[in-house]
């Protein structure tokens, strides 16, 4: 299976300095926040790759760089062989845009409240000039509404007339309207009730099977990721610290941070697996700890962790895991 998406050494730095006059008066230097640091991964056609981690770990920043909403400070993303930042591939990138869509976290904010649903879903069709003729467009919108479990007559309503789950179905229909094959899902169910979350996730999996979609799935909820992902990248303070097959990661987590995250998931099967209690908080990203940024919270920390940043070796960035046996 070939890779549709390839991210190579992505880095994103934000200037969070105070205004110039404040810096002069207070004699303070510029401050920079490294939101994403040397992140690399690939997504094969038809699979779901998930990025998980606590809030502030850089997941959404990666998602925005992948779709081209945010330029990387370093590194590159290529989708189907087309770079998302190389100015020499601007024409190819424009042709690729139709195939990339995004589903956002908040279905209340991602839909224009002044437009009727049929106009919201028809917008990508008109923007990419996929279908001409009002009747043909209306027919296609009706098909898309049926595809996501709504009725074509719902097209005449406004977003405020729907529940949160129904609005997210509309957002999914809008993403499919451009005939996209790669969809970035930025916590698409976190704003929904648990029962509704399951319905939306099942819908997304059904659509993936029917249409051959490829997903980049962003979430902090490991229970959701377990249901959706083929492969998982665990992020901590801007870096991927573990990269593994979904089943392997849940059955044999190797990185202490991953084990800590899994320890917070309810063990409904009462398997009696060992747990690491969640402790501490993510450090200040403007002034991160030296060495491994997880070491202030890690139960397996030793001297090397405080001095050197661990490399991602065999899917794990951890000195305790990768150190040679004595």
C-alpha positions as CSV (number, residue, x, y, z in Angstrom):
1,X,0.0,0.0,0.0
2,X,1.6,3.3,-1.1
3,X,1.8,6.4,1.1
4,X,-0.6,9.2,0.2
5,X,0.7,11.6,2.8
6,X,4.3,12.1,3.9
7,X,5.4,14.5,6.6
8,X,9.2,15.0,6.9
9,X,10.9,16.8,9.9
10,X,8.0,19.2,10.4
11,X,8.8,22.1,12.7
12,X,6.7,25.1,13.6
13,X,7.9,28.0,15.8
14,X,5.7,30.9,16.9
15,X,7.0,34.3,18.0
16,X,5.2,35.0,21.3
17,X,7.3,38.0,22.2
18,X,5.9,41.1,23.9
19,X,5.6,44.2,21.8
20,X,8.8,46.0,20.9
21,X,8.3,48.9,23.3
22,X,7.6,46.6,26.3
23,X,10.8,44.6,25.5
24,X,12.8,47.8,25.4
25,X,11.4,49.1,28.7
26,X,11.6,45.8,30.5
27,X,14.8,44.8,28.8
28,X,13.5,41.4,27.9
29,X,14.5,39.3,24.8
30,X,12.2,37.9,22.2
31,X,10.4,34.7,23.2
32,X,9.7,31.7,20.8
33,X,7.4,28.8,21.3
34,X,8.3,25.6,19.4
35,X,4.8,24.0,18.9
36,X,6.0,21.2,16.6
37,X,9.6,19.9,16.5
38,X,10.9,17.4,13.9
39,X,7.7,15.4,13.4
40,X,7.8,12.8,10.6
41,X,5.1,10.2,9.6
42,X,3.4,8.8,6.6
43,X,-0.2,7.8,5.9
44,X,-1.1,5.0,3.5
45,X,-4.0,5.2,1.2
46,X,-7.3,4.1,2.8
47,X,-5.9,4.0,6.4
48,X,-6.5,6.1,9.5
49,X,-3.5,7.5,11.2
50,X,-4.1,9.1,14.6
51,X,-2.2,11.7,16.5
52,X,-2.9,11.6,20.3
53,X,-1.7,13.5,23.3
54,X,-2.7,16.0,26.0
55,X,-3.8,19.5,25.1
56,X,-0.9,21.6,24.0
57,X,1.1,18.7,22.5
58,X,1.0,20.2,19.0
59,X,-1.6,17.9,17.4
60,X,-3.8,20.5,15.8
61,X,-0.7,22.5,14.6
62,X,0.4,19.4,12.7
63,X,-3.0,19.1,11.2
64,X,-3.0,22.7,10.0
65,X,0.4,22.3,8.5
66,X,-0.6,19.1,6.7
67,X,-3.6,20.7,4.9
68,X,-1.6,23.9,4.2
69,X,-3.4,26.3,6.5
70,X,-0.2,26.9,8.3
71,X,3.3,27.0,6.7
72,X,6.0,25.0,8.5
73,X,9.0,26.8,9.8
74,X,11.0,23.8,8.6
75,X,10.4,20.5,6.9
76,X,7.7,19.6,4.4
77,X,4.5,17.8,3.7
78,X,3.7,16.1,0.4
79,X,0.3,14.7,-0.5
80,X,0.3,12.3,-3.5
81,X,3.7,13.6,-4.4
82,X,2.8,17.3,-4.3
83,X,4.6,19.5,-1.7
84,X,2.3,21.7,0.4
85,X,4.9,24.5,0.7
86,X,7.2,24.4,-2.3
87,X,6.3,27.5,-4.4
88,X,7.4,25.7,-7.6
89,X,4.5,23.3,-7.2
90,X,1.8,25.9,-6.8
91,X,-0.2,24.8,-9.9
92,X,-0.1,21.1,-8.8
93,X,-1.1,22.2,-5.3
94,X,-4.1,24.1,-6.6
95,X,-5.3,21.0,-8.5
96,X,-4.8,18.9,-5.4
97,X,-6.9,21.2,-3.1
98,X,-10.2,19.6,-4.0
99,X,-9.0,16.2,-2.7
100,X,-8.2,17.6,0.8
101,X,-10.8,18.5,3.3
102,X,-11.0,19.1,7.1
103,X,-13.6,18.3,9.7
104,X,-13.3,20.7,12.7
105,X,-13.9,20.1,16.4
106,X,-16.9,22.4,17.0
107,X,-19.9,21.8,14.7
108,X,-21.5,24.9,16.1
109,X,-18.7,27.2,14.9
110,X,-17.6,25.5,11.7
111,X,-20.9,26.0,9.8
112,X,-22.1,29.4,8.6
113,X,-25.3,30.2,10.6
114,X,-26.5,32.5,7.8
115,X,-26.6,29.8,5.1
116,X,-29.1,27.1,4.6
117,X,-27.7,23.5,4.7
118,X,-28.0,22.9,1.0
119,X,-26.0,26.1,0.3
120,X,-23.3,25.0,2.9
121,X,-22.9,21.6,1.2
122,X,-23.1,23.0,-2.3
123,X,-20.4,25.5,-1.7
124,X,-17.4,23.1,-2.5
125,X,-19.3,21.9,-5.5
126,X,-19.6,25.4,-6.9
127,X,-16.1,26.4,-5.8
128,X,-14.4,23.6,-7.6
129,X,-16.9,23.7,-10.5
130,X,-17.7,20.0,-10.2
131,X,-21.4,20.2,-11.3
132,X,-23.2,22.9,-13.3
133,X,-26.9,23.5,-13.1
134,X,-29.0,24.3,-10.0
135,X,-31.1,21.1,-10.4
136,X,-28.1,18.8,-10.7
137,X,-26.4,20.5,-7.7
138,X,-29.5,20.2,-5.6
139,X,-29.8,16.5,-6.5
140,X,-26.1,15.9,-5.5
141,X,-26.7,17.7,-2.2
142,X,-29.6,15.4,-1.5
143,X,-27.4,12.3,-2.2
144,X,-24.8,13.6,0.2
145,X,-27.4,14.2,2.9
146,X,-28.7,10.7,2.6
147,X,-25.1,9.4,2.7
148,X,-24.6,10.9,6.1
149,X,-27.9,9.8,7.5
150,X,-30.0,12.9,7.0
151,X,-33.0,13.6,4.7
152,X,-32.8,15.7,1.5
153,X,-35.6,17.9,2.9
154,X,-33.2,19.0,5.7
155,X,-31.3,21.1,3.1
156,X,-33.8,24.0,3.5
157,X,-33.1,24.3,7.2
158,X,-30.4,26.5,9.0
159,X,-27.7,25.0,11.2
160,X,-29.3,26.2,14.4
161,X,-32.2,23.9,13.7
162,X,-30.0,20.8,14.2
163,X,-28.4,19.0,17.1
164,X,-24.7,18.8,17.6
165,X,-24.4,15.4,16.1
166,X,-26.6,16.4,13.1
167,X,-24.4,19.4,12.5
168,X,-21.3,17.2,12.4
169,X,-23.0,15.0,9.8
170,X,-23.6,18.2,7.8
171,X,-19.9,19.0,8.1
172,X,-19.0,15.5,6.9
173,X,-21.3,15.9,3.9
174,X,-19.6,19.2,3.1
175,X,-16.2,17.5,3.2
176,X,-17.4,14.8,0.8
177,X,-19.0,17.3,-1.6
178,X,-15.7,18.1,-3.2
179,X,-15.1,14.3,-3.8
180,X,-12.1,14.5,-1.3
181,X,-10.1,11.3,-0.6
182,X,-8.0,12.7,2.3
183,X,-9.8,14.2,5.3
184,X,-8.2,15.7,8.4
185,X,-10.4,15.2,11.4
186,X,-9.5,17.6,14.2
187,X,-11.2,16.1,17.3
188,X,-14.4,15.7,15.4
189,X,-16.4,14.2,18.3
190,X,-15.0,15.9,21.4
191,X,-17.8,18.5,21.5
192,X,-20.5,15.8,21.3
193,X,-22.3,13.5,23.8
194,X,-20.8,10.1,24.2
195,X,-23.7,8.3,22.6
196,X,-23.6,10.6,19.6
197,X,-19.8,10.2,19.4
198,X,-20.3,6.5,18.7
199,X,-22.8,7.2,15.9
200,X,-20.4,9.7,14.2
201,X,-17.4,7.4,14.5
202,X,-19.4,4.5,13.0
203,X,-20.5,6.8,10.2
204,X,-16.9,7.8,9.4
205,X,-15.7,4.2,9.3
206,X,-18.6,3.2,7.0
207,X,-17.8,6.1,4.7
208,X,-14.1,5.1,4.7
209,X,-15.0,1.6,3.7
210,X,-17.4,2.7,1.0
211,X,-15.4,5.5,-0.5
212,X,-11.8,4.5,0.2
213,X,-11.1,7.6,2.3
214,X,-7.8,8.3,4.1
215,X,-8.0,10.0,7.5
216,X,-5.6,11.9,9.7
217,X,-7.4,11.7,13.0
218,X,-6.5,14.1,15.8
219,X,-7.7,13.3,19.3
220,X,-6.9,13.3,23.0
221,X,-9.3,10.5,23.7
222,X,-7.6,7.1,23.5
223,X,-10.9,5.2,23.6
224,X,-12.0,7.0,20.4
225,X,-8.6,6.4,18.8
226,X,-8.7,2.7,19.6
227,X,-12.0,2.4,17.7
228,X,-10.7,4.4,14.6
229,X,-7.0,4.2,14.0
230,X,-4.8,1.7,12.1
231,X,-1.6,3.4,13.3
232,X,-1.1,5.9,16.1
233,X,1.5,8.6,16.8
234,X,1.7,9.7,20.5
235,X,2.8,13.4,20.8
236,X,4.3,15.1,23.8
237,X,5.3,18.8,23.8
238,X,5.6,19.0,20.0
239,X,7.3,15.7,19.3
240,X,6.2,12.2,18.4
241,X,7.4,10.0,21.3
242,X,5.9,6.7,20.2
243,X,4.7,5.5,16.7
244,X,3.1,2.1,16.4
245,X,0.3,-0.1,15.0
246,X,-3.0,0.6,16.8
247,X,-3.4,-2.9,18.3
248,X,0.3,-3.1,19.3
249,X,0.2,0.3,21.0
250,X,-2.8,-0.6,23.2
251,X,-1.6,-4.2,24.0
252,X,2.1,-3.4,24.5
253,X,2.8,0.4,25.1
254,X,6.5,1.0,25.5
255,X,6.9,4.7,26.2
256,X,6.2,5.6,29.9
257,X,4.1,8.5,28.7
258,X,1.9,6.2,26.5
259,X,1.5,3.9,29.5
260,X,0.4,6.8,31.6
261,X,-2.2,7.9,29.0
262,X,-3.5,4.3,28.8
263,X,-3.7,4.2,32.5
264,X,-6.3,6.9,32.5
265,X,-8.6,4.9,30.2
266,X,-11.2,2.9,32.2
267,X,-10.4,-0.9,32.1
268,X,-13.9,-2.2,31.4
269,X,-12.6,-5.7,30.8
270,X,-11.0,-5.7,34.3
271,X,-7.9,-7.2,32.9
272,X,-5.8,-6.2,35.9
273,X,-3.1,-4.6,33.7
274,X,-0.5,-2.5,35.4
275,X,-1.2,1.3,35.4
276,X,1.0,4.4,35.7
277,X,-0.9,7.1,37.5
278,X,-1.3,10.4,35.6
279,X,0.9,12.9,37.3
280,X,2.2,16.4,36.7
281,X,1.4,18.8,33.8
282,X,2.9,19.6,30.5
283,X,5.8,22.0,31.0
284,X,5.9,25.5,29.7
285,X,6.6,25.1,25.9
286,X,8.4,28.5,25.9
287,X,11.0,27.2,28.4
288,X,10.9,23.4,28.1
289,X,13.1,21.1,30.3
290,X,16.5,20.1,29.0
291,X,16.9,16.6,27.5
292,X,13.8,14.6,27.3
293,X,10.9,17.0,28.0
294,X,8.9,14.2,29.7
295,X,11.6,13.5,32.3
296,X,10.1,15.7,35.2
297,X,7.0,13.4,35.1
298,X,8.6,10.1,34.1
299,X,8.9,7.2,36.7
300,X,11.8,5.7,34.7
301,X,14.0,8.8,34.6
302,X,17.8,8.6,34.9
303,X,20.7,11.0,34.3
304,X,20.8,10.7,30.5
305,X,17.2,11.8,30.3
306,X,18.0,15.1,31.8
307,X,20.9,15.8,29.4
308,X,20.0,14.5,25.9
309,X,16.9,14.6,23.7
310,X,16.0,11.0,22.8
311,X,15.8,10.1,19.2
312,X,12.8,8.2,17.7
313,X,14.4,4.7,17.4
314,X,12.3,1.7,16.4
315,X,9.1,3.8,17.0
316,X,10.0,5.0,20.5
317,X,11.8,8.2,21.7
318,X,12.8,7.1,25.2
319,X,16.3,6.6,26.7
320,X,14.9,4.1,29.2
321,X,13.5,1.9,26.4
322,X,16.3,2.2,23.9
323,X,19.4,2.0,26.3
324,X,21.5,-1.1,25.7
325,X,21.1,-4.0,28.1
326,X,23.9,-4.2,30.7
